[in-house]
Amino acid sequence: MQLGSISQTNSGRSAIRVVDDFQTPFNVGVGTKVTSGAPTFNIEYSLDDPNADGYSAATATWYVATGFSAATTSVGGAITVPCRAISINITSGTGAVTANIVQAGPV
């Protein structure tokens, strides 16, 4: 099992959280918390390889995770699409969001 968290304050993308796309079955639990202000945000995932030479989160292709689109309050759910990285993207408003991430699998 992998545990981690990411945070973002005001508009833009957070640092990424790399996940293991080789886990079978693939299941990542995500719990978000708005820690200040009134941001609108997405939890997004990428299939791009963050370990590849020249990787940049800014130029990676990101997809909005089901159940995490245009969120304005704390929300929880799962990402079951095998992916390689997860991030918070605050799309409007000001404030801060933290996401706790747990990936199922062996320690």
NUDREN-630366 format. One record per atom (N, C-alpha, C, O): x, y, z negated; residue in one letter; atom name; residue number from 1. Coordinates in pm, whole numbers, plus 50000, padded with zeros to 5 digits. Each point is the difference from the previous one (the first is absolute). Layout:
NODE    px    py    pz dolo fike tinu
NODE     X     Y     Z    A   CA  NUM
...
***
This chain:
NODE    px    py    pz dolo fike tinu
NODE 50085 49883 50000    M    N    1
NODE 49915 50117 50000    M   CA    1
NODE 50090 50123 50000    M    C    1
NODE 50098 50007 49926    M    O    1
NODE 49867 50091 50157    Q    N    2
NODE 50073 50126 50004    Q   CA    2
NODE 49912 50111 49946    Q    C    2
NODE 49882 50010 50034    Q    O    2
NODE 50175 50073 49880    L    N    3
NODE 49928 50113 49943    L   CA    3
NODE 50069 50128 50041    L    C    3
NODE 50122 50002 50017    L    O    3
NODE 49802 50105 50000    G    N    4
NODE 50060 50128 50030    G   CA    4
NODE 49897 50110 49999    G    C    4
NODE 49880 49975 49989    G    O    4
NODE 50168 50147 50023    S    N    5
NODE 49908 50113 50009    S   CA    5
NODE 50062 50107 50088    S    C    5
NODE 50122 50008 50016    S    O    5
NODE 49791 50074 50042    I    N    6
NODE 50040 50115 50080    I   CA    6
NODE 49911 50116 49960    I    C    6
NODE 49889 49981 49952    I    O    6
NODE 50160 50140 50069    S    N    7
NODE 49923 50120 49967    S   CA    7
NODE 50021 50105 50108    S    C    7
NODE 50102 50001 50069    S    O    7
NODE 49800 50087 49944    Q    N    8
NODE 50011 50112 50093    Q   CA    8
NODE 49929 50120 49939    Q    C    8
NODE 49892 49987 49943    Q    O    8
NODE 50171 50130 50069    T    N    9
NODE 49941 50125 49955    T   CA    9
NODE 49979 50090 50121    T    C    9
NODE 50094 50025 50077    T    O    9
NODE 49785 50023 49940    N    N   10
NODE 49960 50088 50111    N   CA   10
NODE 50011 49929 50134    N    C   10
NODE 50031 49881 50004    N    O   10
NODE 49945 50191 50105    S    N   11
NODE 49984 49934 50130    S   CA   11
NODE 50129 49934 50047    S    C   11
NODE 50111 50045 49971    S    O   11
NODE 49870 49846 50103    G    N   12
NODE 50112 49927 50056    G   CA   12
NODE 50004 49855 49954    G    C   12
NODE 49914 49953 49926    G    O   12
NODE 50191 49979 50122    R    N   13
NODE 50016 49858 49974    R   CA   13
NODE 50095 49977 49883    R    C   13
NODE 50102 50068 49987    R    O   13
NODE 49864 49836 49930    S    N   14
NODE 50086 49961 49888    S   CA   14
NODE 50120 49921 50053    S    C   14
NODE 50009 49969 50118    S    O   14
NODE 50081 50000 49792    A    N   15
NODE 50101 49899 50029    A   CA   15
NODE 49925 49870 50029    A    C   15
NODE 49885 49984 49961    A    O   15
NODE 50180 49925 50108    I    N   16
NODE 49934 49874 50032    I   CA   16
NODE 50028 49896 49893    I    C   16
NODE 50097 50010 49925    I    O   16
NODE 49816 49891 50070    R    N   17
NODE 50022 49881 49917    R   CA   17
NODE 50010 49884 50097    R    C   17
NODE 49903 49966 50068    R    O   17
NODE 50214 49972 49940    V    N   18
NODE 50021 49886 50089    V   CA   18
NODE 49935 49877 49938    V    C   18
NODE 50015 49975 49880    V    O   18
NODE 49914 49947 50202    V    N   19
NODE 49939 49876 49954    V   CA   19
NODE 50053 49884 50085    V    C   19
NODE 50056 50022 50107    V    O   19
NODE 49926 49857 49844    D    N   20
NODE 50050 49880 50066    D   CA   20
NODE 49894 49945 50095    D    C   20
NODE 49902 49940 49957    D    O   20
NODE 50119 50082 50173    D    N   21
NODE 49901 49956 50099    D   CA   21
NODE 50005 49850 50025    D    C   21
NODE 49919 49949 50077    D    O   21
NODE 50174 49980 49860    F    N   22
NODE 50008 49855 50018    F   CA   22
NODE 49921 49922 49894    F    C   22
NODE 49995 49877 50007    F    O   22
NODE 49945 50191 49896    Q    N   23
NODE 49919 49932 49898    Q   CA   23
NODE 49874 49941 50063    Q    C   23
NODE 49931 50066 50079    Q    O   23
NODE 50039 49809 49886    T    N   24
NODE 49879 49934 50049    T   CA   24
NODE 49927 49941 49881    T    C   24
NODE 50059 49922 49926    T    O   24
NODE 49815 50111 50053    P    N   25
NODE 49926 50103 50073    P   CA   25
NODE 50048 50140 49960    P    C   25
NODE 50053 50020 49891    P    O   25
NODE 49927 50074 50200    F    N   26
NODE 50043 50137 49975    F   CA   26
NODE 49889 50072 49925    F    C   26
NODE 49886 50004 50046    F    O   26
NODE 50147 50052 49837    N    N   27
NODE 49900 50073 49921    N   CA   27
NODE 50071 50101 49912    N    C   27
NODE 50083 49964 49916    N    O   27
NODE 49883 50163 50103    V    N   28
NODE 50059 50108 49922    V   CA   28
NODE 49887 50077 49932    V    C   28
NODE 49912 50054 50066    V    O   28
NODE 50092 49950 49802    G    N   29
NODE 49903 50080 49925    G   CA   29
NODE 50051 50142 49986    G    C   29
NODE 50118 50022 49970    G    O   29
NODE 49794 50075 50053    V    N   30
NODE 50036 50141 49988    V   CA   30
NODE 49897 50069 49912    V    C   30
NODE 49880 49991 50024    V    O   30
NODE 50168 50078 49874    G    N   31
NODE 49913 50079 49914    G   CA   31
NODE 50052 50143 49998    G    C   31
NODE 50115 50024 49964    G    O   31
NODE 49800 50070 50076    T    N   32
NODE 50043 50139 50006    T   CA   32
NODE 49940 50080 49885    T    C   32
NODE 49895 49965 49945    T    O   32
NODE 50174 50141 50020    K    N   33
NODE 49951 50090 49897    K   CA   33
NODE 50032 50143 50041    K    C   33
NODE 50116 50033 50027    K    O   33
NODE 49781 50051 49977    V    N   34
NODE 50022 50143 50022    V   CA   34
NODE 50045 50056 49866    V    C   34
NODE 49925 49998 49902    V    O   34
NODE 50198 50052 50093    T    N   35
NODE 50057 50045 49873    T   CA   35
NODE 49988 50150 49980    T    C   35
NODE 50018 50049 49888    T    O   35
NODE 49951 50026 50218    S    N   36
NODE 49975 50143 49985    S   CA   36
NODE 49934 50054 50127    S    C   36
NODE 50015 49942 50108    S    O   36
NODE 49913 50168 49878    G    N   37
NODE 49942 50069 50114    G   CA   37
NODE 49887 49924 50067    G    C   37
NODE 49934 49915 49940    G    O   37
NODE 50047 50118 50188    A    N   38
NODE 49891 49940 50079    A   CA   38
NODE 50049 49965 50140    A    C   38
NODE 49955 50058 50098    A    O   38
NODE 50138 49846 49912    P    N   39
NODE 50049 49962 50133    P   CA   39
NODE 49905 49905 50072    P    C   39
NODE 49923 49927 49937    P    O   39
NODE 50084 50074 50195    T    N   40
NODE 49937 49898 50084    T   CA   40
NODE 50115 49919 50057    T    C   40
NODE 50095 50055 50055    T    O   40
NODE 49897 49813 49932    F    N   41
NODE 50115 49918 50037    F   CA   41
NODE 49958 49866 50059    F    C   41
NODE 49887 49955 49983    F    O   41
NODE 50208 49985 50087    N    N   42
NODE 49987 49865 50052    N   CA   42
NODE 50112 49915 49940    N    C   42
NODE 50107 50051 49968    N    O   42
NODE 49868 49820 50019    I    N   43
NODE 50107 49903 49982    I   CA   43
NODE 50021 49941 50138    I    C   43
NODE 49906 49953 50063    I    O   43
NODE 50218 50049 49983    E    N   44
NODE 50030 49957 50136    E   CA   44
NODE 50108 49893 49999    E    C   44
NODE 50083 49994 49910    E    O   44
NODE 49913 49920 50194    Y    N   45
NODE 50101 49895 50013    Y   CA   45
NODE 50063 50007 50138    Y    C   45
NODE 49940 50052 50094    Y    O   45
NODE 50181 49896 49916    S    N   46
NODE 50072 50001 50127    S   CA   46
NODE 50052 49860 50030    S    C   46
NODE 50037 49925 49910    S    O   46
NODE 49966 50043 50218    L    N   47
NODE 50056 49874 50046    L   CA   47
NODE 50146 50017 50043    L    C   47
NODE 50068 49903 50029    L    O   47
NODE 49979 50222 49975    D    N   48
NODE 50138 50028 50038    D   CA   48
NODE 50095 49948 49891    D    C   48
NODE 49966 50001 49882    D    O   48
NODE 50152 49955 50159    D    N   49
NODE 50097 49942 49908    D   CA   49
NODE 50083 50109 49932    D    C   49
NODE 50083 50064 50065    D    O   49
NODE 49896 49958 49804    P    N   50
NODE 50074 50105 49931    P   CA   50
NODE 50149 49968 49983    P    C   50
NODE 50078 50087 49962    P    O   50
NODE 49962 49789 50067    N    N   51
NODE 50140 49961 49990    N   CA   51
NODE 50073 50012 50134    N    C   51
NODE 50121 49974 50007    N    O   51
NODE 49808 50065 50098    A    N   52
NODE 50060 50012 50132    A   CA   52
NODE 50087 50126 50009    A    C   52
NODE 49971 50101 49936    A    O   52
NODE 50135 49891 50142    D    N   53
NODE 50084 50117 50023    D   CA   53
NODE 49916 50112 50058    D    C   53
NODE 49921 49978 50092    D    O   53
NODE 50095 50142 49855    G    N   54
NODE 49929 50116 50051    G   CA   54
NODE 49858 50015 49952    G    C   54
NODE 49929 50090 50044    G    O   54
NODE 50026 49822 49864    Y    N   55
NODE 49863 50011 49950    Y   CA   55
NODE 49977 50134 49933    Y    C   55
NODE 50085 50050 49927    Y    O   55
NODE 49799 50007 50099    S    N   56
NODE 49958 50123 49932    S   CA   56
NODE 49851 49990 49972    S    C   56
NODE 49921 49973 50090    S    O   56
NODE 50040 50049 49785    A    N   57
NODE 49858 49997 49966    A   CA   57
NODE 49923 50106 50077    A    C   57
NODE 49882 49983 50030    A    O   57
NODE 50186 50127 50003    A    N   58
NODE 49934 50110 50071    A   CA   58
NODE 49962 49961 50143    A    C   58
NODE 49903 50053 50054    A    O   58
NODE 50172 49856 50007    T    N   59
NODE 49970 49961 50138    T   CA   59
NODE 49939 49861 50011    T    C   59
NODE 49965 49955 50110    T    O   59
NODE 50020 49976 49778    A    N   60
NODE 49935 49868 50000    A   CA   60
NODE 49852 50016 50035    A    C   60
NODE 49943 50108 49984    A    O   60
NODE 49997 49784 50063    T    N   61
NODE 49856 49999 50027    T   CA   61
NODE 49929 49954 49873    T    C   61
NODE 50033 49896 49943    T    O   61
NODE 49868 50184 50013    W    N   62
NODE 49928 49973 49875    W   CA   62
NODE 49853 49975 50029    W    C   62
NODE 49942 50063 50088    W    O   62
NODE 49998 49846 49837    Y    N   63
NODE 49859 49965 50012    Y   CA   63
NODE 49935 50019 49863    Y    C   63
NODE 50059 49968 49898    Y    O   63
NODE 49819 50084 50102    V    N   64
NODE 49929 50020 49874    V   CA   64
NODE 49946 49866 49951    V    C   64
NODE 49931 49929 50075    V    O   64
NODE 50099 50036 49803    A    N   65
NODE 49954 49874 49942    A   CA   65
NODE 49849 50007 49974    A    C   65
NODE 49949 50101 49953    A    O   65
NODE 49982 49790 50077    T    N   66
NODE 49856 49992 49978    T   CA   66
NODE 49968 50029 49854    T    C   66
NODE 50059 49943 49908    T    O   66
NODE 49845 50148 50071    G    N   67
NODE 49958 50036 49866    G   CA   67
NODE 50080 50114 49938    G    C   67
NODE 49969 50044 49889    G    O   67
NODE 50132 50004 50182    F    N   68
NODE 50087 50106 49947    F   CA   68
NODE 50003 50122 50091    F    C   68
NODE 50101 50071 50002    F    O   68
NODE 49793 49955 50071    S    N   69
NODE 49995 50113 50093    S   CA   69
NODE 49933 50121 49936    S    C   69
NODE 49891 49989 49943    S    O   69
NODE 50175 50126 50068    A    N   70
NODE 49945 50127 49952    A   CA   70
NODE 49952 49992 49855    A    C   70
NODE 49894 50052 49965    A    O   70
NODE 50184 49882 49952    A    N   71
NODE 49966 49986 49858    A   CA   71
NODE 50021 50133 49928    A    C   71
NODE 50091 50076 50031    A    O   71
NODE 49822 49950 49872    T    N   72
NODE 50012 50121 49919    T   CA   72
NODE 50003 49969 49851    T    C   72
NODE 50018 50089 49917    T    O   72
NODE 49965 49784 50049    T    N   73
NODE 50003 49956 49861    T   CA   73
NODE 50086 49874 49991    T    C   73
NODE 50043 49946 50102    T    O   73
NODE 49980 50009 49778    S    N   74
NODE 50076 49877 49981    S   CA   74
NODE 49925 49884 50064    S    C   74
NODE 49878 49991 49990    S    O   74
NODE 50195 49920 50077    V    N   75
NODE 49939 49888 50071    V   CA   75
NODE 50095 49880 49995    V    C   75
NODE 50121 50017 49991    V    O   75
NODE 49822 49864 50016    G    N   76
NODE 50080 49879 50001    G   CA   76
NODE 49952 49905 50107    G    C   76
NODE 49885 50007 50043    G    O   76
NODE 50203 49905 50002    G    N   77
NODE 49963 49904 50102    G   CA   77
NODE 50120 49917 50039    G    C   77
NODE 50103 49998 49932    G    O   77
NODE 49884 49932 50181    A    N   78
NODE 50105 49911 50046    A   CA   78
NODE 50031 50025 50147    A    C   78
NODE 49912 50036 50078    A    O   78
NODE 50213 49944 49956    I    N   79
NODE 50043 49999 50140    I   CA   79
NODE 50035 49855 50032    I    C   79
NODE 50090 49943 49939    I    O   79
NODE 49838 49999 50155    T    N   80
NODE 50023 49860 50036    T   CA   80
NODE 50059 49985 50139    T    C   80
NODE 50028 49889 50044    T    O   80
NODE 49992 50222 50026    V    N   81
NODE 50066 50000 50130    V   CA   81
NODE 50150 49995 49975    V    C   81
NODE 50053 50089 49934    V    O   81
NODE 50018 49809 50115    P    N   82
NODE 50145 49998 49978    P   CA   82
NODE 50064 50128 50055    P    C   82
NODE 49982 50035 50117    P    O   82
NODE 50091 50033 49797    C    N   83
NODE 50063 50126 50039    C   CA   83
NODE 50137 50007 49935    C    C   83
NODE 50039 49909 49927    C    O   83
NODE 50033 50198 50101    R    N   84
NODE 50137 50011 49950    R   CA   84
NODE 50021 50114 49902    R    C   84
NODE 50095 49997 49921    R    O   84
NODE 49818 50104 50084    A    N   85
NODE 50016 50114 49910    A   CA   85
NODE 49865 50063 49972    A    C   85
NODE 49907 49990 50080    A    O   85
NODE 50082 50073 49803    I    N   86
NODE 49877 50066 49956    I   CA   86
NODE 50036 50139 49952    I    C   86
NODE 50106 50020 49940    I    O   86
NODE 49806 50078 50087    S    N   87
NODE 50024 50134 49948    S   CA   87
NODE 49868 50071 49973    S    C   87
NODE 49894 49958 50044    S    O   87
NODE 50117 50151 49881    I    N   88
NODE 49888 50092 49977    I   CA   88
NODE 50015 50113 50100    I    C   88
NODE 50110 50051 50020    I    O   88
NODE 49781 49989 50042    N    N   89
NODE 50002 50116 50088    N   CA   89
NODE 49892 50097 49953    N    C   89
NODE 49881 49975 50020    N    O   89
NODE 50160 50136 49918    I    N   90
NODE 49904 50103 49959    I   CA   90
NODE 49972 50086 50122    I    C   90
NODE 50090 50067 50052    I    O   90
NODE 49785 49931 49994    T    N   91
NODE 49964 50065 50126    T   CA   91
NODE 49944 50140 49981    T    C   91
NODE 50004 50080 50093    T    O   91
NODE 49944 49951 49788    S    N   92
NODE 49951 50135 49973    S   CA   92
NODE 49986 50021 49850    S    C   92
NODE 50005 49905 49921    S    O   92
NODE 49976 50220 50042    G    N   93
NODE 49988 50033 49859    G   CA   93
NODE 50135 50002 49932    G    C   93
NODE 50103 49972 50062    G    O   93
NODE 49895 50061 49811    T    N   94
NODE 50123 49999 49922    T   CA   94
NODE 49981 49912 49877    T    C   94
NODE 49889 49988 49948    T    O   94
NODE 50218 49953 50009    G    N   95
NODE 49994 49913 49885    G   CA   95
NODE 50099 49887 50015    G    C   95
NODE 50086 50002 50088    G    O   95
NODE 49901 49900 49825    A    N   96
NODE 50095 49888 49998    A   CA   96
NODE 49926 49867 49988    A    C   96
NODE 49896 49990 49936    A    O   96
NODE 50162 49909 50128    V    N   97
NODE 49945 49864 50000    V   CA   97
NODE 50113 49903 49970    V    C   97
NODE 50111 50014 50052    V    O   97
NODE 49860 49888 49865    T    N   98
NODE 50093 49889 49975    T   CA   98
NODE 49930 49872 50041    T    C   98
NODE 49881 49982 49974    T    O   98
NODE 50194 49928 50089    A    N   99
NODE 49947 49868 50036    A   CA   99
NODE 50087 49894 49935    A    C   99
NODE 50122 49999 50017    A    O   99
NODE 49814 49912 49909    N    N  100
NODE 50068 49882 49946    N   CA  100
NODE 49975 49886 50096    N    C  100
NODE 49888 49977 50044    N    O  100
NODE 50219 49950 49989    I    N  101
NODE 49995 49898 50105    I   CA  101
NODE 50050 49868 49943    I    C  101
NODE 50107 49994 49939    I    O  101
NODE 49815 49901 50081    V    N  102
NODE 50038 49866 49956    V   CA  102
NODE 49983 49906 50118    V    C  102
NODE 49890 49990 50056    V    O  102
NODE 50218 49941 49983    Q    N  103
NODE 49991 49902 50107    Q   CA  103
NODE 50003 49861 49941    Q    C  103
NODE 50090 49966 49923    Q    O  103
NODE 49811 49953 50114    A    N  104
NODE 49994 49862 49953    A   CA  104
NODE 50112 49919 50062    A    C  104
NODE 50043 50028 50112    A    O  104
NODE 50003 49873 49815    G    N  105
NODE 50104 49912 50052    G   CA  105
NODE 50098 49963 49891    G    C  105
NODE 49986 50043 49885    G    O  105
NODE 50114 49877 50150    P    N  106
NODE 50098 49957 49899    P   CA  106
NODE 50084 50117 49951    P    C  106
NODE 50019 50099 50070    P    O  106
NODE 50031 49886 49809    V    N  107
NODE 50083 50105 49940    V   CA  107
NODE 50139 49995 50058    V    C  107
NODE 50086 50080 49963    V    O  107
***
